[in-house]
Structures are given as structure tokens and as C-alpha cells.
Amino acid sequence: MNDPTRDAAYSLLTAVLAKGSALDAAMDKLPRIEPRDRAAAHRLAACVLRHAGTLDEILAPFLRRTPPDEVRNILRLGAAAYLFLEAPPHAAVATAVDLARSRKLAPFAGLVNAVLRKVVAQGPAVLEELDMPRLDTPPWAWTSWGAQARAIAESHAHEAPLDISIPPGGTLTAGTLLPTGSYRFPAGTSVHDVPGFAEGKAWVQDAAAALPARLLAPQPGERVLDLCAAPGGKTAQLAAMGAVVTAVERDKSRMATLQGNMKRLGLAPETIIADALIWRPTQQFSAILLDAPCSATGTARRHPELLHLRKPRDIAHVTLLQDQLLDAAAQMLAPGGRLIYAVCSLQPEEGAARADAACARLGLRRAALSLPELPEAVTPQGDIRTHPGLWPERGGMDGFFIAQLVKPAVDEGDNIVECASPPCMIADFS
């Protein structure tokens, strides 16, 4: 008998691991099934992606030879359902066997049955002896994360909570107010159940993702440029703080999402569909937020497919783009102005190294940031580095790097003068 949850989860794994698709994009292409089955399929596929290394380690002793990838994924689904999602033993085995048959892999049905029965009998004991964080993290990522690797990997084993941002002066009647001003709801909460969301009084944004705009701290009426702006969480923050925002995004569909979000929230920033590498304003800005395209490894707990899709060679490609965007942003920044550079990446090459290079190449200077609500995120250089292992008692946060770069002011004699740093504090969202 075909199980719609297992069938959909198998399709998701195939799309991600065989075709390199993002999990959300694969979800959009699923056939129409019941919402409950759809949600369960996502949860099961995400569980396999989070724990693929551990699952393969458990399965290995029960396999005489390496099975085809299609069969391996069926085995992973069955093992994950039993070991991590509390599926009854018989159901975990039977649905996997049925899945093999329905996917034209009937010759392997006996293997699936035999292997998963051994997983049911011996898997829990084996699981207790394994170093799951290490097994579930690609070696290149583990090495690059340094001393924080284990804390980050441990956080990746859990679903991320739902974080909500609201305009300054607003409050929510539900959720937990975090020290940095975001509201947090348990993992699995539907955004449609958040008070005020339907009325345009709140938007989804991880607590770490809310920091760059708050650290830019625009003054009411200040002209602010938001580069690579979609889907618009930071644009909404800046506009809600009273800034006069110009949001630039080159992707038309992503800009349409941003514009839809602004309409729902009752905000009206200027929106421009253009490539930030080419577009130039008629007048420079005193404040710029560049949330640059990146490897997005800081969001792996929300998007567990990322560590399967990313490769070390990808980092070199994206750092070149980040340098180009920093060059462009510096040209659009007025003398004495400030630039917040942010990436949702855990990779050091995309963080401090890019800020260092920009200062050396462009004549910018670092201006230290302050984050008293999360002092452990402040680096010795005065940058902000968050990662999923921070706030473990609260459910963690995404990985972000944030630096503030200042363009030296020029006096009337064209002499470079040192300019005072703007206020760098968290905006009051309480």
C-alpha cells in the first residue's frame, strides 16, 4: 500500500541529493497531497538530511555491498522514521518495503526488509555510541568552524524555532520576547497562528537576521540604501524605524515577493529592480545595508540540505561576488557614511576576511559594533559573529557575520579627517 508521506519524502530526497534542488523548491513541485502528509514528508526528509551521516553509519554493518542511491534513500527514510521520529517498528519497515515496490525497486524489497529489521533490533544501541554531530557534518565545514564546530553541529540536529519581528513600539500577545527584541515561537508553529501577522503587524525573521538593520540604527528621515534587499525583512525593519529606504534587488520574482511583503505591512520603500554591481544612485547615501549573497551555511538548521549541496569550491566563487558588491557599495556611500556588511554564512572567508580586504582595498575603516544583549557575539575586532550554538537554552540562532565599515569624511580642503562612529546599538523594539 502506497504511503503518501513516505512517497513524498522520497521525492524530496531525490530532488535534493540527485538533482541539487533546494528543499523548499522541491516542496513546491510535489503533487497535491493532504497538508498533514505534506508537512510530515518535509519533516521526514529534513530529518534524513540532518542525520544522513549517522544513518549511513548505522546502516553500513548490515549491508554487504553499497546499494544504489535510490535504495539507500529508502533505507535512510525507514531508519530515520524509527530512530528519530518515533514511528512504530512495523510501520517503519513495512512502509519502506512498500515504497521500494512502488518505486520500481521490487528486487530490493527483501534487502530493505532485512536491513531495517536489523536497524529496529540493534539501531538504538548503536546510536548511543556514535558521535552524531561529527558524523552529520561534512569534514570541510567542521574544520572551517573551528572551536565552535561542535556547538554548531549540535544545534543543527534540531528544528529551528519561529522568530518574528515587529515595528518599533509594538508588542505581541504571544511568544517569548528575546533580549534583542525578536519574538520566538516553538519549532513547527504556523506563522498564520502568530497574533498580528495577518493584519500586517509582524513578519518572519530569525533573531540573528534582525541584527544588521538594527545595528545600522538609521535616524528618522535618513536616506538608507538596502542592497540585495529581497525578501524584505531588513527593508521592513529600516522603513519601520522611519528611514527613507531605497531597496535594490536584481531578481524580478524576489522583488515581487518584497513588494508583496511591504504591501502587507503597509510600508512604502522605493523599490528598484537592478543589479547592484551596475546600478548607481544620483546621490550617495549616508547609510547602506549590504546583506550579500553567500553560501548561507549559517541557515543550515532551517535548510538542512545546504551542507549536502555546498562544496568548498563554492566559497571562492561567492567571495569574489562579495568583494565586487563591497566595491559597488563603497562608491554609493557618502563621505562619513556607514556601511553594514552582513552575510548569513559561518565561513570565515565570507566574514572578517571580506571586511579586512575591503578596508585595505577601499580605504574604509572598521567601526566597532556593540551588542550588550549578546556580548559573546562581539569579536575582538568589534564585528558581530552569531552561530547556531549561541543561546542553546533559548533554541539557538542563525549564523551571521556583521561588520560596520565607515568611509572617511572629507573636509573643505579635501583632507581626510577621522569621522565619529554613529550610534551602534540595538533599536528599541519593546
KOLVOVEX-743818 format. One line per field, with one value per residue (C-alpha): residue number from 1; x, y, z; chain. Coordinates in nm, 2 decimals. Layout:
! residues N
resi: (NUM; ...) $
u: (X; ...) $
v: (Y; ...) $
w: (Z; ...) $
chain: (A; ...) $
! end
This chain:
! residues 430
resi: (1; 2; 3; 4; 5; 6; 7; 8; 9; 10; 11; 12; 13; 14; 15; 16; 17; 18; 19; 20; 21; 22; 23; 24; 25; 26; 27; 28; 29; 30; 31; 32; 33; 34; 35; 36; 37; 38; 39; 40; 41; 42; 43; 44; 45; 46; 47; 48; 49; 50; 51; 52; 53; 54; 55; 56; 57; 58; 59; 60; 61; 62; 63; 64; 65; 66; 67; 68; 69; 70; 71; 72; 73; 74; 75; 76; 77; 78; 79; 80; 81; 82; 83; 84; 85; 86; 87; 88; 89; 90; 91; 92; 93; 94; 95; 96; 97; 98; 99; 100; 101; 102; 103; 104; 105; 106; 107; 108; 109; 110; 111; 112; 113; 114; 115; 116; 117; 118; 119; 120; 121; 122; 123; 124; 125; 126; 127; 128; 129; 130; 131; 132; 133; 134; 135; 136; 137; 138; 139; 140; 141; 142; 143; 144; 145; 146; 147; 148; 149; 150; 151; 152; 153; 154; 155; 156; 157; 158; 159; 160; 161; 162; 163; 164; 165; 166; 167; 168; 169; 170; 171; 172; 173; 174; 175; 176; 177; 178; 179; 180; 181; 182; 183; 184; 185; 186; 187; 188; 189; 190; 191; 192; 193; 194; 195; 196; 197; 198; 199; 200; 201; 202; 203; 204; 205; 206; 207; 208; 209; 210; 211; 212; 213; 214; 215; 216; 217; 218; 219; 220; 221; 222; 223; 224; 225; 226; 227; 228; 229; 230; 231; 232; 233; 234; 235; 236; 237; 238; 239; 240; 241; 242; 243; 244; 245; 246; 247; 248; 249; 250; 251; 252; 253; 254; 255; 256; 257; 258; 259; 260; 261; 262; 263; 264; 265; 266; 267; 268; 269; 270; 271; 272; 273; 274; 275; 276; 277; 278; 279; 280; 281; 282; 283; 284; 285; 286; 287; 288; 289; 290; 291; 292; 293; 294; 295; 296; 297; 298; 299; 300; 301; 302; 303; 304; 305; 306; 307; 308; 309; 310; 311; 312; 313; 314; 315; 316; 317; 318; 319; 320; 321; 322; 323; 324; 325; 326; 327; 328; 329; 330; 331; 332; 333; 334; 335; 336; 337; 338; 339; 340; 341; 342; 343; 344; 345; 346; 347; 348; 349; 350; 351; 352; 353; 354; 355; 356; 357; 358; 359; 360; 361; 362; 363; 364; 365; 366; 367; 368; 369; 370; 371; 372; 373; 374; 375; 376; 377; 378; 379; 380; 381; 382; 383; 384; 385; 386; 387; 388; 389; 390; 391; 392; 393; 394; 395; 396; 397; 398; 399; 400; 401; 402; 403; 404; 405; 406; 407; 408; 409; 410; 411; 412; 413; 414; 415; 416; 417; 418; 419; 420; 421; 422; 423; 424; 425; 426; 427; 428; 429; 430) $
u: (0.00; 0.14; 0.21; 0.18; 0.42; 0.70; 0.64; 0.66; 0.97; 1.14; 1.07; 1.21; 1.53; 1.57; 1.53; 1.79; 2.05; 2.03; 1.93; 2.08; 1.74; 1.67; 1.43; 1.17; 1.18; 1.13; 0.83; 0.68; 0.69; 0.53; 0.19; -0.11; -0.15; -0.31; -0.15; -0.08; 0.10; 0.29; 0.42; 0.51; 0.70; 0.90; 0.98; 1.09; 1.31; 1.46; 1.54; 1.73; 1.92; 2.01; 2.13; 2.25; 2.60; 2.46; 2.21; 2.47; 2.70; 2.41; 2.32; 2.67; 2.72; 2.40; 2.49; 2.73; 2.78; 2.69; 2.33; 2.20; 2.13; 1.76; 1.77; 2.00; 1.75; 1.46; 1.67; 1.75; 1.39; 1.29; 1.57; 1.51; 1.14; 1.21; 1.52; 1.44; 1.07; 0.92; 0.75; 0.63; 0.88; 0.64; 0.53; 0.88; 0.98; 0.65; 0.62; 0.98; 0.92; 0.61; 0.80; 1.06; 0.79; 0.60; 0.92; 1.00; 1.27; 1.09; 1.41; 1.54; 1.23; 1.38; 1.70; 1.51; 1.30; 1.60; 1.82; 1.55; 1.46; 1.82; 1.81; 1.50; 1.67; 2.02; 2.00; 1.91; 2.20; 2.44; 2.31; 2.41; 2.77; 2.80; 2.94; 2.64; 2.74; 3.07; 2.91; 2.63; 2.87; 3.09; 3.46; 3.53; 3.26; 3.36; 3.72; 3.62; 3.41; 3.70; 3.63; 3.25; 3.21; 3.06; 2.82; 2.71; 2.67; 2.47; 2.23; 2.18; 2.03; 1.72; 1.45; 1.47; 1.21; 1.00; 1.12; 0.91; 0.99; 0.75; 0.77; 0.92; 0.68; 0.47; 0.41; 0.29; 0.04; 0.21; 0.56; 0.87; 1.04; 1.41; 1.67; 1.74; 1.38; 1.25; 0.97; 1.02; 0.77; 0.83; 0.95; 0.66; 0.45; 0.25; 0.31; -0.06; -0.12; 0.10; -0.11; -0.09; 0.07; -0.25; -0.30; 0.05; 0.19; 0.46; 0.70; 0.91; 1.28; 1.54; 1.67; 2.02; 1.88; 1.72; 2.05; 2.21; 1.93; 1.91; 2.29; 2.27; 2.04; 1.90; 1.77; 1.41; 1.41; 1.76; 1.81; 1.92; 2.01; 1.93; 2.12; 2.03; 1.71; 1.47; 1.27; 1.25; 1.28; 1.56; 1.38; 1.07; 1.29; 1.45; 1.13; 0.95; 1.23; 1.14; 1.42; 1.36; 1.46; 1.57; 1.56; 1.76; 1.71; 1.81; 1.57; 1.22; 1.04; 1.22; 1.14; 0.78; 0.80; 0.95; 0.69; 0.41; 0.56; 0.58; 0.21; 0.10; 0.30; 0.17; 0.52; 0.63; 1.00; 1.14; 1.20; 1.44; 1.49; 1.86; 2.19; 2.38; 2.71; 2.59; 2.32; 2.43; 2.21; 2.21; 2.31; 2.53; 2.38; 2.49; 2.38; 2.39; 2.30; 2.46; 2.33; 2.54; 2.47; 2.66; 2.70; 2.42; 2.57; 2.45; 2.09; 2.16; 1.94; 1.65; 1.77; 1.94; 2.00; 2.26; 2.55; 2.48; 2.47; 2.76; 3.12; 3.44; 3.49; 3.17; 3.32; 3.58; 3.32; 3.09; 3.37; 3.46; 3.09; 3.10; 3.42; 3.25; 2.94; 3.15; 3.33; 3.00; 2.86; 3.16; 3.11; 2.75; 2.84; 2.88; 3.20; 3.15; 2.88; 2.85; 2.81; 2.68; 2.82; 2.63; 2.63; 2.43; 2.74; 2.96; 3.26; 3.54; 3.63; 3.30; 3.31; 3.60; 3.83; 3.60; 3.58; 3.96; 4.01; 3.75; 3.93; 4.27; 4.14; 3.89; 4.02; 3.73; 3.78; 3.63; 3.39; 3.33; 2.97; 2.82; 2.56; 2.51; 2.22; 2.46; 2.82; 2.95; 2.88; 3.11; 3.46; 3.79; 3.78; 3.44; 3.24; 2.94; 2.96; 2.65; 2.62; 2.35; 2.53; 2.46; 2.16; 2.13; 1.88; 1.66; 1.68; 1.99; 2.00; 2.12; 2.48; 2.56; 2.87; 2.81; 3.07; 3.04; 3.27; 3.30; 3.40; 3.64; 3.49; 3.65; 3.68; 3.66; 4.02; 3.98; 4.18; 4.08; 3.95; 3.85; 3.47; 3.30; 3.12; 2.74; 2.55; 2.57; 2.30; 2.00; 1.69; 1.43; 1.16; 0.99) $
v: (0.00; 0.34; 0.58; 0.94; 1.07; 0.82; 0.87; 1.25; 1.23; 1.00; 1.26; 1.53; 1.34; 1.26; 1.62; 1.74; 1.47; 1.36; 1.69; 1.95; 2.12; 2.33; 2.16; 2.44; 2.43; 2.06; 2.11; 2.34; 2.07; 1.79; 1.66; 1.78; 1.58; 1.64; 1.92; 1.68; 1.44; 1.72; 1.85; 1.50; 1.44; 1.76; 1.66; 1.31; 1.43; 1.71; 1.45; 1.24; 1.54; 1.64; 1.29; 1.13; 1.07; 0.89; 0.69; 0.57; 0.47; 0.27; 0.10; 0.02; -0.30; -0.45; -0.41; -0.64; -0.40; -0.04; -0.03; 0.20; 0.56; 0.51; 0.21; 0.39; 0.67; 0.43; 0.27; 0.61; 0.71; 0.39; 0.42; 0.79; 0.73; 0.47; 0.61; 0.98; 1.03; 0.75; 0.56; 0.21; -0.06; -0.24; 0.08; 0.20; -0.13; -0.20; 0.15; 0.13; -0.21; -0.08; 0.23; 0.01; -0.18; 0.13; 0.30; 0.00; -0.13; -0.45; -0.66; -0.48; -0.51; -0.81; -0.63; -0.33; -0.56; -0.74; -0.44; -0.23; -0.52; -0.53; -0.15; -0.19; -0.46; -0.31; 0.05; 0.23; 0.07; 0.16; 0.52; 0.58; 0.51; 0.74; 1.09; 1.22; 1.59; 1.49; 1.23; 1.46; 1.75; 1.75; 1.75; 2.07; 2.25; 2.11; 2.22; 2.57; 2.63; 2.59; 2.59; 2.64; 2.34; 2.10; 2.36; 2.45; 2.09; 2.00; 2.28; 2.16; 1.84; 2.03; 2.21; 2.59; 2.79; 3.06; 3.41; 3.72; 4.09; 4.37; 4.75; 4.97; 5.04; 4.73; 4.42; 4.07; 3.90; 3.56; 3.42; 3.48; 3.82; 3.77; 4.02; 4.15; 4.24; 3.95; 3.73; 3.35; 3.07; 2.69; 2.50; 2.39; 2.70; 2.82; 3.18; 3.22; 3.15; 3.44; 3.73; 4.03; 3.86; 3.86; 4.22; 4.32; 4.39; 4.13; 3.94; 3.63; 3.69; 3.49; 3.68; 3.69; 3.82; 4.10; 4.24; 4.40; 4.66; 4.73; 4.78; 5.02; 5.23; 5.47; 5.80; 5.90; 6.05; 5.93; 5.81; 5.44; 5.21; 4.84; 4.63; 4.27; 4.35; 4.06; 3.91; 4.23; 4.16; 4.41; 4.66; 4.64; 4.70; 5.00; 5.15; 5.08; 5.27; 5.58; 5.56; 5.67; 5.34; 5.26; 4.88; 4.73; 4.38; 4.23; 3.93; 4.02; 3.74; 3.81; 4.18; 4.09; 3.90; 4.20; 4.43; 4.20; 4.19; 4.57; 4.60; 4.36; 4.55; 4.89; 5.02; 5.21; 5.20; 5.29; 4.96; 4.93; 4.62; 4.64; 4.48; 4.65; 4.59; 4.82; 5.05; 5.38; 5.64; 6.01; 6.09; 5.90; 5.75; 5.82; 5.46; 5.14; 4.79; 4.51; 4.17; 4.00; 3.67; 3.40; 3.03; 3.06; 2.79; 2.99; 2.89; 2.51; 2.43; 2.58; 2.44; 2.11; 2.04; 2.32; 2.12; 1.85; 2.10; 2.33; 2.24; 2.42; 2.55; 2.74; 2.97; 3.11; 3.20; 3.38; 3.57; 3.73; 3.85; 3.98; 4.18; 4.32; 4.42; 4.59; 4.79; 4.90; 4.99; 5.20; 5.40; 5.47; 5.56; 5.93; 6.05; 6.00; 5.74; 5.39; 5.06; 4.74; 4.43; 4.11; 3.75; 3.46; 3.24; 3.06; 3.06; 3.29; 3.36; 3.53; 3.72; 3.90; 3.83; 4.03; 4.32; 4.32; 4.31; 4.59; 4.82; 4.76; 4.79; 5.08; 5.29; 5.22; 5.17; 4.93; 5.09; 4.86; 4.74; 4.69; 4.43; 4.43; 4.18; 3.92; 4.02; 3.67; 3.75; 4.05; 3.96; 4.12; 4.33; 4.47; 4.27; 4.05; 3.68; 3.47; 3.10; 2.83; 2.72; 3.06; 3.08; 2.70; 2.74; 2.96; 2.75; 2.90; 3.14; 3.15; 3.21; 3.57; 3.79; 4.16; 4.44; 4.82; 5.00; 5.37; 5.59; 5.87; 6.22; 6.49; 6.85; 7.15; 7.13; 6.77; 6.64; 6.31; 6.36; 6.10; 6.08; 5.99; 5.65; 5.66; 5.52; 5.14; 4.99; 4.77; 4.96; 4.95; 4.71; 4.67) $
w: (0.00; -0.10; 0.19; 0.07; 0.34; 0.25; -0.12; -0.10; 0.13; -0.12; -0.39; -0.18; -0.11; -0.48; -0.58; -0.32; -0.34; -0.70; -0.87; -0.63; -0.56; -0.25; -0.02; -0.04; -0.42; -0.42; -0.19; -0.44; -0.70; -0.50; -0.63; -0.44; -0.11; 0.22; 0.42; 0.70; 0.47; 0.31; 0.65; 0.76; 0.44; 0.48; 0.84; 0.74; 0.45; 0.66; 0.93; 0.69; 0.56; 0.92; 1.01; 0.68; 0.82; 1.13; 0.94; 0.69; 0.98; 1.13; 0.80; 0.69; 0.90; 0.77; 0.40; 0.22; -0.07; -0.15; -0.27; -0.54; -0.42; -0.46; -0.23; 0.02; 0.04; 0.11; 0.39; 0.53; 0.54; 0.72; 0.97; 1.03; 1.09; 1.35; 1.52; 1.53; 1.46; 1.68; 1.41; 1.53; 1.42; 1.20; 1.02; 0.97; 0.80; 0.61; 0.46; 0.34; 0.17; 0.01; -0.11; -0.28; -0.46; -0.57; -0.70; -0.92; -0.69; -0.60; -0.64; -0.34; -0.12; 0.06; 0.13; 0.26; 0.49; 0.62; 0.68; 0.85; 1.08; 1.20; 1.25; 1.46; 1.67; 1.70; 1.59; 1.91; 2.10; 1.81; 1.81; 2.17; 2.08; 1.78; 1.76; 1.58; 1.54; 1.38; 1.15; 1.04; 0.94; 0.63; 0.72; 0.53; 0.73; 1.06; 1.01; 0.89; 1.20; 1.44; 1.81; 1.76; 1.53; 1.79; 1.93; 1.58; 1.48; 1.79; 1.71; 1.36; 1.49; 1.60; 1.41; 1.44; 1.62; 1.45; 1.51; 1.45; 1.41; 1.48; 1.42; 1.69; 1.98; 1.91; 2.12; 2.06; 2.30; 2.24; 2.20; 2.41; 2.39; 2.32; 2.47; 2.12; 2.05; 1.84; 1.95; 1.95; 1.90; 1.92; 1.61; 1.40; 1.48; 1.18; 1.10; 1.05; 1.42; 1.52; 1.65; 1.43; 1.13; 0.92; 1.00; 0.88; 1.22; 1.21; 0.98; 0.99; 1.06; 1.26; 1.56; 1.41; 1.07; 1.26; 1.39; 1.08; 1.03; 1.40; 1.41; 1.12; 1.35; 1.10; 1.22; 1.13; 0.78; 0.70; 0.34; 0.36; 0.07; 0.11; -0.14; -0.24; -0.04; -0.11; 0.05; 0.25; 0.62; 0.66; 0.43; 0.66; 0.97; 0.82; 0.69; 1.02; 1.20; 1.00; 0.74; 0.38; 0.22; -0.13; -0.18; -0.47; -0.59; -0.93; -0.93; -1.05; -0.87; -0.55; -0.58; -0.63; -0.30; -0.13; -0.28; -0.16; 0.19; 0.20; 0.09; 0.36; 0.62; 0.50; 0.42; 0.11; 0.04; -0.30; -0.49; -0.78; -0.99; -1.08; -1.04; -0.76; -0.94; -1.22; -1.08; -0.93; -0.75; -0.84; -0.48; -0.24; 0.08; 0.44; 0.54; 0.34; 0.43; 0.22; 0.31; 0.05; -0.14; 0.04; 0.10; 0.36; 0.58; 0.88; 0.80; 0.78; 1.07; 0.88; 0.54; 0.62; 0.25; 0.24; 0.38; 0.12; -0.17; -0.08; -0.17; -0.06; -0.42; -0.39; -0.13; -0.36; -0.62; -0.37; -0.21; -0.54; -0.57; -0.22; -0.29; -0.61; -0.41; -0.14; -0.41; -0.55; -0.21; -0.13; -0.44; -0.33; 0.02; 0.11; 0.29; 0.66; 0.59; 0.73; 0.56; 0.74; 0.56; 0.66; 0.54; 0.68; 0.65; 0.90; 0.67; 0.78; 0.42; 0.38; 0.70; 0.87; 0.57; 0.34; 0.58; 0.62; 0.24; 0.19; 0.44; 0.27; -0.08; -0.04; 0.24; 0.47; 0.84; 1.08; 1.34; 1.64; 1.70; 2.04; 2.13; 2.51; 2.49; 2.33; 2.43; 2.34; 1.97; 1.96; 1.82; 1.93; 1.60; 1.70; 1.45; 1.53; 1.48; 1.57; 1.52; 1.60; 1.91; 2.08; 2.32; 2.34; 2.63; 2.40; 2.09; 1.92; 1.63; 1.27; 1.19; 1.08; 1.03; 1.06; 1.03; 1.02; 0.77; 0.77; 0.47; 0.59; 0.57; 0.36; 0.48; 0.25; 0.17; 0.05; 0.35; 0.50; 0.86; 1.11; 1.15; 1.46; 1.46; 1.45; 1.74; 1.72; 1.94; 1.91; 1.82; 2.09; 1.97; 2.30) $
chain: (A; A; A; A; A; A; A; A; A; A; A; A; A; A; A; A; A; A; A; A; A; A; A; A; A; A; A; A; A; A; A; A; A; A; A; A; A; A; A; A; A; A; A; A; A; A; A; A; A; A; A; A; A; A; A; A; A; A; A; A; A; A; A; A; A; A; A; A; A; A; A; A; A; A; A; A; A; A; A; A; A; A; A; A; A; A; A; A; A; A; A; A; A; A; A; A; A; A; A; A; A; A; A; A; A; A; A; A; A; A; A; A; A; A; A; A; A; A; A; A; A; A; A; A; A; A; A; A; A; A; A; A; A; A; A; A; A; A; A; A; A; A; A; A; A; A; A; A; A; A; A; A; A; A; A; A; A; A; A; A; A; A; A; A; A; A; A; A; A; A; A; A; A; A; A; A; A; A; A; A; A; A; A; A; A; A; A; A; A; A; A; A; A; A; A; A; A; A; A; A; A; A; A; A; A; A; A; A; A; A; A; A; A; A; A; A; A; A; A; A; A; A; A; A; A; A; A; A; A; A; A; A; A; A; A; A; A; A; A; A; A; A; A; A; A; A; A; A; A; A; A; A; A; A; A; A; A; A; A; A; A; A; A; A; A; A; A; A; A; A; A; A; A; A; A; A; A; A; A; A; A; A; A; A; A; A; A; A; A; A; A; A; A; A; A; A; A; A; A; A; A; A; A; A; A; A; A; A; A; A; A; A; A; A; A; A; A; A; A; A; A; A; A; A; A; A; A; A; A; A; A; A; A; A; A; A; A; A; A; A; A; A; A; A; A; A; A; A; A; A; A; A; A; A; A; A; A; A; A; A; A; A; A; A; A; A; A; A; A; A; A; A; A; A; A; A; A; A; A; A; A; A; A; A; A; A; A; A; A; A; A; A; A; A; A; A; A; A; A; A; A; A; A; A; A; A; A; A; A; A; A; A; A; A; A; A; A; A; A; A; A; A; A; A; A; A; A; A; A; A) $
! end
